[in-house]
Amino acid sequence: MINFDTDYSMTIDGKPVFTDKTHPVYNPANKTEIATVPDCSEEQLNATVSSARRAFRAWSKLPLSERQQKVAALGELLESNAEAFMALLTREQGKPRYGAEWEIYGSAAWLKEIATQTLEVEVLEDNAQRKVITRFTPLGVVGAIVPWNFPLLLAVWKIAPALVAGCTVVLKPSPYTPLCDLKFVELAQQVLPPGVLSCVTGVDDLGKWMTSHPDINKIAFTGSTETGRHVARSSAETIKRVTLELGGNDPAIVLPDVNLDTIGEKLFWSAFQNNAQFCNATKRIYIHEDIYDEVRDAMVRFINENVKVGDGADQGTTLGPIQNSMQYEKVKEYFADCKSNDYKFASGGEIDGDAPGWFVPVTLVDNPPENSRIVAEEPFGPILPLLKWSDEADVIERANDTIYGLGATVWGEDLEVVQRIGEQLEAGTVWLNEVHQYSPHQAFGGHKQSGLGCENSIHGLLEYCNWQTITLFKA
C-alpha cells in the first residue's frame, strides 16, 4: 500500500532509495514545507542508468503487445489512485481541483491511448531480386526532465511513448514539484520490471549529469528556452537525440466580427488556465480596434464576476498561486516594469505582499507598446497585454515577430478569414475558434526557438526510435 503523505523515496532498479542529503518541497499557497525528498548523488545516478541499461535488454525484446499492455495498465493504476494524486498535486503545485482532475485523468488517458500506437515496418521494395524494409528500433535509455507546471502530465507525455517504443526511462522531476512523479514511479513498479522506469530527484547538478551522461541515449526535456539551450549544448557532447518542448509567446488575433457575448470567457481561459503558468497560454491578445473596448471590458467583467484567486484546496478557487518563489519574483518584475513605464491596467496591477502564499492578481495591461517587455517576453504568470490592430497584414507580422513559435489562436465568425490568417502564423499548433485542444494522436511541438522535435502522435513515438533500413538481395 502506497502512502501518499510520507516516504518520498527515489526508485532505482525497482527499489526505494533514500539519501542523507535532502531538499524541501513547499505548498505554494502558504509557503509551508510539506515534504523533503532525496538529493541524488552522481554515483546514484550512475547506478540508475546502469540498471536502466540492463533492463533495456529484456524490455526492448518484449513483444510490442506486452509493452502496450503494461503501459495501459499504468493508466489504470493511475485512475484507481486518482483522488490521492489530485490532492497531492494541489498541495505541491497549487492548482485547484478542476486543474488537478484535468491533469491526473488526462495522464491516465494518455497512457492508455499511447499504448494503442504501433510503428509498422515500411516495405520499400519486395520483388524477386530484393527486399528492402525500414523498421524502427528503440534508442535505449531516455532521460526525461520535466517542469513544475504540469509535473505528472508532461512526465507521462515522455514515459508512455518511450516505453511503448521499447526504451527504458530515468525520470527527473522539477525540484519544486517532485512528489506526484515519485509516487507514480513507485506505483509503476507493480506493473513494470525493475529498471524499466526509475525516478531520481535533485537540483541543478542532476540535470547536468543526465544531459552529459554517456549511457543516456536521449533527453526529452520540457522547460524554458534558455534552459533548453543548455540542454542542447550539453547533449551535443555525446550526440544524444533530444526532444525539446520550450517556451512560447503565443498570440491571439481577435477579428471584428467575433461574438462579443462569449469571447471574454474564451480569451480569459486561453490566457489564464493554470494561472498562466503554461507554455501554451495566450501571452498577448491582438484585438481589432473597432471592438477593442468591448472585448477588453468583457474580459474585465468575467474576471470580476467569476474569478477567485486562492488556495487550490479551497472550494470555489478558480486560480491558484504562482508555484514557487523564483517564478513569483520574475512575475513581479513585469508588474514593476509596467508601472515604471506608466502602462495602464484594465484589471489588477497590485500585488499583495502580505498574502500567505505566492499569489498574484489576474492583470490585464491596456494596449502597451509593441516593444514593451510584457509584449516581447514570456512572463509565465497572470499578467496579459491587450493590443489594438487594424490592418490584417500588419497584425500577422506583429504576431510572428518573436523568437517563439509554439501556439497561436484566431477568433472570428468568418471562417474563411479565420483560416486564412491562421495558416500564416508561425507556430506548431494554431487553434481556430478554440484553444488548448490536445490529443495523444496529434503532434505537438514548436517552431523557431520554441522547441525541437515533437511529442504525441506517431510522430512523437518516432522520437524514441532509430530508423533502420535492411536490404536483402535474393538472387
N, C-alpha and C positions, 0 to 999 in steps of 0.2 A: 504494500500500500504506500503510495507516494504522499509525503507530507508537503503541501504547497506553501506552508508558512515558515518552515525552517529547513536546515540541512541542504544548503545550496552548494552542491559539490560539482566539480568538473566531472565529465565522463570520458575516460581514457581506456581504450581497449575493452569497453563494456563494463568497466568498474568505476565506482565513485572515487574521486581523488580530491583530498583537501590539501591545503598548504598552510604553513605557519604565517606567511605574509598574505594579507587580505586587503581589500579595499571596500569602502562603504557604498551602499545604494540608498538613495533618498526618495521619499514621496514628494513630488514637486508641488503638491497642493498645500503642504505645511512645512516643508524643508526638514522633516524629521528623518533620521536614519531608520530604515526598515529592514536592512539585512547587511551582512558582509559576505563577500564572495571571494573565492581564491584568486590569487595573483600568480598566474602561471610563470614558471621559470623557463629558460631556454631549454634546459635539459628535459623538462616535462613536455615541452612542445616537440622536441626531437623524438621522444618516446611515443607521443601521439601519432606523429607522422609515420613512424616505423610500423606501428600497429595498423594504420590505415593501408600502408603498402602491402603488408601481409594479408590483410582482409581482402584487398583488391583481387588477389589471385583467384580466390574462390568465387567472390561476388561477381566479378566480370564474366565468369564462365557459367554462372547460374542461368538457366533458361530465362528469356525475357519475360515470359508469362509469370514466372515465380517472383521475379523482381517487381513486376507490376502489382501482383497480389499483395506483396509486403508493403509497398508504398501506399496502396489503397487502404490497407489495414492501419497505417499510421493516421490516415484521415478519420477512420472510425474511432480510434483511441482518443484522438483529439476531441471529437464530438462528444464522446462519453464523459469527458472531463471538462466540458466547455465552461460550466459555471465557475469552477475553481480557476481556470485560466483567465476568464474575464475579470474576476475580482483581482487577481494578481496583476493583470495588465493595467488596470485602472490605478492600482497602488503605485506601480513603478513608472508608468508612462504619463498618467494624469488624465487620459481621455475618458469621457463619460460612457455610460452603459451602451448607448447605441453604437458608439465608435468601437467599443470593445467587442460587441456582438459581430459587427461588420468584419473585424479583423480575425476573430477566432473562427467563426463559421466560414469565412472566406478562405482561411488557411486550410480548413478541413476539405472544403470543396476543391481547392487547387490540388491537394494531394490525390484526391480520388479521380479528378479529371486528367491530370498529367499522367496518371497511371494507365490511362487508356491509349496513350500515344505510342506509335510504333514507327521506326525508321526502316522503310523497306529497302532491300537490296535493289540497286538500279542495274538492270541488264542493258548494257550499251550495245552489245553485239553478240549474236549467238547463231552461228551457221556451221557448215560442215568443216570449216577450217579453224575457226577461232571462237572462243567465248571470252567476253570482256565484261566484268562487273565492277561496280563501285559499291563498297559496303562501308558501314560506319562503326568504328571501334571506339571504346571508351578511352578517354585521355589518361585516367589514372586517379591520383589523389587531388581533390579540389579543396582549396582554401576558400571558405565562404565568409566574407566580412560584411556585417550588416549594421545598419544605423539604428538610432533610438526612436524614430518617429513611428515606424511600423515594425517593431522588432521581430515578431513572430511571422507575419505575412511575408516580409521580404527575405526572411530566412528560408521559408518554405518555397518561395519562388526559385531558390537556388538548390535546395536539398532535393526536391521532387524530381526535376529533370536529371540532375546528376546521378541519383540512384537508379532511375529508370534506364539511363544510358549505360550503367554498369560501373560508374565511378564510385569511389568512397569519399567521404566528406569530413573535413575538420572545420567546425563552425566556431567563429569568433563573434560573439555579440558585442554591441556597444557597452562600454563600462558603465554607462548611465542606465541601461535597461537590459541587464543580463538574465533576469530571473525567469521569465517565461521560456526563454531559449534553453536555459539549464534544465528546467523541469521537462520540457518537451523531449530533449535528447535523453534524459533519464528514463522517461516513459517509453521512448522508442526502443530501448533495449529489450522490451518484452517481445518485440517483433523481429528485430534485426540481429544478425550475427555480430559478435564483438569486433570492434574496429571499423565497422562499416560507416557509422555515424558517431563522431565524437564532438565534444564541446569543451573549449578552453576559454578562460576569462583572464583579462588583464588590461593594461593601459597601452600607451603608445608603442612601447618596445615590442609588444607581442605582434602587432600588425606588421612592423618592420621585419621581424624574424620570419613571419609567414611569407611575405611577398618576396623575400630573398632566399627562401629555403630551397635547396637544390632538389629535394624529393617531393615538392609540391608541384604538380604539373599545370595547374590552372588557378587563377584567382578570380572569383566572382565577387565584385565589390559594388555596394551602393553607398553613396555619400556625396560629399561636396566635390565640386570640380577641382578645387585646389588640392584636396587630399587625393583625388583621382590622378592628378598629375604625378604625385609622389609614388602612388601605387604602380603606375605605368613605368616610371623610371626604374624603380626597384625590381619589378618583374622582368624588365628587359635584360637584366644581367644573366638570367638563365633562360631567356626566350620563352617565358611562360605564356600560355594562352591567357587572355584576360577578357572579361566582360565588365564594363564599367557603366553603371547607371548613375548619372551625376546630376548636377544642379539644373535649374530651369528658371526662366523669367517669362513664363507663359503669358502671351497677350490674349485678351478677348476683344473682339470687334463687335459692337452693337450697332445694327443698322436702323435707319429712321422709321422703318415700318414694324419694329418689334412690338410684341404685345405688352403694353405697359402695366397690365393688371397682374402679370405673373413674373415679369423679368427681374424685379427686385429680389425676390426669394431665390431665383435660379442663380443670379450673379453672386448673391451672398455665399451660397454653398459652393460655388465654383472657386471662390477665393478663400473661404474660411473653414472648410472642412479640416478636421484635426487641428483646429486653431491655427490654420495656415502653415503648420509645420509639415509641409507636403511638397515634394519636388514638383508635383504636377498641379499645385494650386495656381489659379489665375493670379498673376503678380501685378498686372496693370490692365486697366479696362479703358478701351477707346470707345467713347460714346458719341454718336453723331450730334453735332451742335444743335440741331433742331429739337432734340429730345433730351439734351444733356440734363437740364434742371429736373425734368420729370423723373428720369431714371435715378439720378442722384438722390432725390427726395424719396423715391420708392425704396431704395436700399436703406436709407436712414430710418424710415418708418418700420421696415422689417426688423432692423436691429433694435430699435426702441421698444417694439411691441412683443418681440419673440425671443430675444437672445439674452441668456443669463450666463455670465462667466463665473465659474466657481469650481469647487472640488468635484471631480468627476464621480465621486462616490455618493454625492448628494442627489436626491431625486429632483428633477427639473433642470439640472445643469445642462446647458447647451454646448458650451466650450469650456475646456479645462485650462490649466496653466501652461506656460512655457515649460518645457520638460526639465531644463537644467539651468544652472546659474550662468554658465558660459554663454548659452544662447540668449538668455534673458538680458545680459549685458550688451550683446550685439544688437538686439532689437531696440534697446534703449537708445543706442547711438542714432538710429534712424529717426526716432522721436525728437531727439536733441537737434539733429541736422535740420529737420523740417521747421522747428521753432526758430533756430538761429537764422534761417532764410525767410522767415515770416510767411511760410506757406499756410494756407487756410485749411482748417479741419472742418469737414462737414459732419463728422461724428467722432467722439472720443478725443484723444490727444493728450490726456493727463494720466500718467501712471501713478498709482497709489503706492508709494514706497513703504508704507506700513502694513501692506497686505500680508497675510500669513504665508502665502506661497508666491511663486514666480508668476504673478498674474499681470496681464496687460489688457487694457480695454480694446475692444474692436474699434478700429480707427480708419476713417476714410479721409484721404488727403485730396482737397478740392482743386483739380487742374494745376498741378505743379509743372515747372518747366520740363521739357523732354530730356534735358541733360542732367536733371537732378539725381541724386543718389537713389532716392526712393523709386525712381523710374528705371534707372540703368542697372541697378543691382538687385540681389535677391535677399530680402530681409529675413525670410523664413520665420515670420511671425505675423500677428494680426494687424498689420498696417498696410493699406492698399491705396495706390494712386488712381484717381479717376481723371481721364483726359478727354479733351474735345477733338473731334475731327470733322472735316467737311468734304475732302477730296479722296476718292477711293484709292487711286494710285499712291497718294501720299500716306494714307494710313497703313497700307500694306508695307510700304518702305519703312515706316516707323516701327511697325510690329516686327519686321525682320532685322532691324538694326540692333543686333545683340550677338554676343558670343554664344548664346544658348540656343537650343532648338529642340526642347523636349516635347512640349504640348502647346496647343492653341485652340481657341474656340471662336466660332462666328455665330451670331444670333440675329434672326430676322425671319420675316414671313415669306419673302420672295425667294423660293428655294433655288432658283437658277442663280441669283446673285450670291446667295449664301455659299453655294458650291463653287462658284467662280472665284470668290475671294479665298475660300478655304484651300483650294488647290494651289494658290500662290504663296501660302505660308510655309516657312522653312521650319518644320517641326516633325518629329517622329510620329506623333499622334495628333490629328486635327479632328476635333469634335464639332459637329454642326447641329446647333439647336439642342445639344445635350452636353454633358461633361462627366468625366470620371467613369466612363463605361469601360470596364476591363473584362477580359475573358482569358482563361488558360489557353484558349485556342487562337488568340490573335497576338501578333508580335507587338512587343513594347520595347522601345529604345529611343535614343536621342540622336539628333543631327548636331553637327558642329561640336562645340565643347560640352554638350550635354551627355555624351557617352560614346561608347564603343561596343558594337555588338548589340544583341537584344536578348530579352527574356520572354518566356511564354511561347506557345505555339510550337510547331515542328521546327521553326527556325531557331527558337530558343533551345530546344532539345539538341539540335545540331551543335550548339556552342560547347557541348560536353563531349564531343566526338572528334576523332581523326577521320579524314577521308582516306580510304584505302582502295586503290584500283588494282584488280587482279586480272591478268590476261592468261589465257590457256590456249596454246597452239595445239590443235587436234591432229593435223595431218600435214 
